[in-house]
Amino acid sequence: MTTYRELSKAAQEELLASLYEEYKGFVAKGLKLNMTRGKPAPEQLALSHGMFDVLSSKTDPAIIGELLHEGQVDDLRNYGGLVGLPEARALMALIMDVAPEETIVCGNSSLNIMYDLVSQAMTQGIANQTPWAKLDAPVKFLCPSPGYDRHFALTAHFGIKMIPIPMTAEGPDMYLVERHVNTDLSVKGIWCVPKYANPCGVTYSEDIVKQFASLTPAAKDFRIYWDNAYAVHDFTQPGDALPSIKAACEKTGNKNLWYMFSSTSKITFAGAGISAVASSPENIEEIRSRLSLQTIGPDKLNQLRHVLFLKDLNGVRAHMQKHAEILAPKFKKVLEILDAELSGLGLGEWTRPKGGYFISYLGMSRTAKRIVQLAKDAGLILTEAGATYPYGNDPYDSNIRIAPSYPSLEEIEVASRLFVLCVKIISLEVLLKRK
Amino acid sequence: MTTYRELSKAAQEELLASLYEEYKGFVAKGLKLNMTRGKPAPEQLALSHGMFDVLSSKTDPAIIGELLHEGQVDDLRNYGGLVGLPEARALMALIMDVAPEETIVCGNSSLNIMYDLVSQAMTQGIANQTPWAKLDAPVKFLCPSPGYDRHFALTAHFGIKMIPIPMTAEGPDMYLVERHVNTDLSVKGIWCVPKYANPCGVTYSEDIVKQFASLTPAAKDFRIYWDNAYAVHDFTQPGDALPSIKAACEKTGNKNLWYMFSSTSKITFAGAGISAVASSPENIEEIRSRLSLQTIGPDKLNQLRHVLFLKDLNGVRAHMQKHAEILAPKFKKVLEILDAELSGLGLGEWTRPKGGYFISYLGMSRTAKRIVQLAKDAGLILTEAGATYPYGNDPYDSNIRIAPSYPSLEEIEVASRLFVLCVKIISLEVLLKRK
């Protein structure tokens, strides 16, 4: 197959003219397609409608009103239960591969937990270190990139300086991570999505996790912010296995180095799930003591709904299998069209994740913004180019995040065909300019 | 009637001996009574069991999945809806006597909203003023006292200096409030529970609210933190009417001066209600823009449950009437026993609120701590003496908060009799020491 680059200028021009014609056809359709965010589709949300029925006014009052757990009696409808329903802690601990006593279960948003941890580090400090807001030099966070835009946005919000760290096929560039963390006192954190990383789909390897656990941070309040958002979100079996950061850190004696986050946002309801933070008992006690000033307790009834509906790890896995049956064909469809239309053209590469919510497209330099704009002009909204980099700055302007979960299979087919067309057009325009 | 003070030493000693005997009888019962917190009783929580049924897997998907509101379609199960379900904003606006567009509906804890506002003032600043964490001099908050212990605890947590302001029968001492607010640049806030104040039950008068609205703060980022926790929580009809702080501030041109908070914690489920913040459109936009970094949206399904269950202000009032029927006899019982046992003895005074969750007992100086301890030794746990003052410091050691909502009527009778006995014993001991 001939790559676009190898075509003569005349052939490129002829091809571009025919692609413009094709593009006009898409514009004429008046499409309204959205592949911006990792949102579950309506049919995925419907998988959890059974959760509406686990509590009713006919439910045994002993379940709703009082839940006996290890000698504790709690009225789940009332105030209290600061660290969460014991059964919910056990469930989330299973999902996160940690112990229940290392887990605090909160409200519907794990992002909110992360925000609060950074916020409290600013005002209260971590482990008796100076609160970051009181430091003269600005605090820095390492940001493996491309990464999760909301991590970066909240970091920027606190005036924390973000240092991009390139992602490799098995995780962040650990040489750079080590150099920054082990030598710079102002480096206080690193954002990680260690399984099915947003957006590139990578799951960190055993070596990478070991290297994380072996860091010797200059700052005593440096922590790894391990956002395990896709812990059980495989759509291919067997999925990727993420090595335990907890076990690795215990082995190296760095037991307080990690904070882990997870939620059921992409298990049950994206807007009405439960979230959790896990860490060493020492860190958890620090988090708990602050939480006691912030709230009287989480929504334990929603935690109970989750426990009654999902039951245990087998229940979670069976439920996630249903998600997989909806998600897998959507990812397959995008990849089929990318493979059929772009393979061998020399224009870019794309990822083939076994789980998570994203496909990452890496194209030619200085094409991503224009591809996203061209798609938008024909009615397909993609994640803004650059959004997956700190400060929205993709140095090569080459990365585009594709989120196939929300649209229907039919919409995905149209959207993917429009996407590859936009890739071809913009890439050709760039090639022609170089001539 | 002869007051205890007027009794001879011998008569006081004889009386005290007989009261000790009576006390021994209570100790022998091995009681376990708790009147510490303003927690709804199990039968109050049971009033909202109907809310378990408003959503089921058989509910019309158009209600759960898509709620049409003023042209917006939202999938309530999914991410989004940062400022809350429109219908929930309308409902909470009615409860708070403000407009829906001035209202943001959040998770289960209004305390959490207050914490976040203070926290964000520390790190981000209010209205483009310097973030409080960056100021050289510590920020100060005015604390009408006795007041809500959790307000004070969170204020202390942020290192904010608390200035106690005495409470009068119609609200805080406004002479002092004005003096501090209008002259001191470091005074950034005041905590108010303006209706059925925790713990003294006072509802701020028209004059007080007007004086609040007429403040001319030295600090541009001074705000009134108006915790309208008991907005619809009357148990006597007609209840107190709280003048509108919003209307008053609009009249004086101080439109950005107020933040209002409320929740359904004491309407539906204490642990699984919905909370709200209201303020001027300008302040709300500032809060919204920060919220966008903190979360992708609140639990809109729980907001929907509330809307379907409570419906409108009439629904809320009818529901609160049921609470009143449970609460009123409990308050009546405490007051009956206080009246019968302590009236005319010259030992103290107590409040007679028309709503809210507390009776406030104001006794002789240097008695509160010992009364609370004596009650505890016989199995009755009361709110820690001093807890209702900044830094836990009741300057006269004379105030005790009585929370009659949670125990049963039978328990309240026993607890109240034990309480008045402890008041008599400690007061007599103090009087005897003075002889």
Interface residues (C-beta under 8 A of the other chain):
Chain A: R37 K39 P40 P42 L45 A46 S48 H49 G50 F52 D53 L55 S56 S57 T59 P61 I64 G65 D75 L76 R77 N78 Y79 G80 G81 G107 N108 S109 L111 N112 Y115 S119 Q120 M122 T123 Q124 P131 A133 K134 R150 A153 L154 H157 F158 S265 F269 A270 G271 A272 R290 L293 Q294 T295 I296 G297 P298 D299 K300 L301 N302
Chain B: R37 K39 P40 P42 L45 A46 S48 H49 G50 F52 D53 L55 S56 S57 T59 P61 I64 G65 D75 L76 R77 N78 Y79 G80 G81 G107 N108 S109 L111 N112 Y115 S119 Q120 M122 T123 Q124 P131 A133 K134 R150 A153 L154 H157 F158 S265 F269 A270 G271 A272 R290 L293 Q294 T295 I296 G297 P298 D299 K300 L301 N302
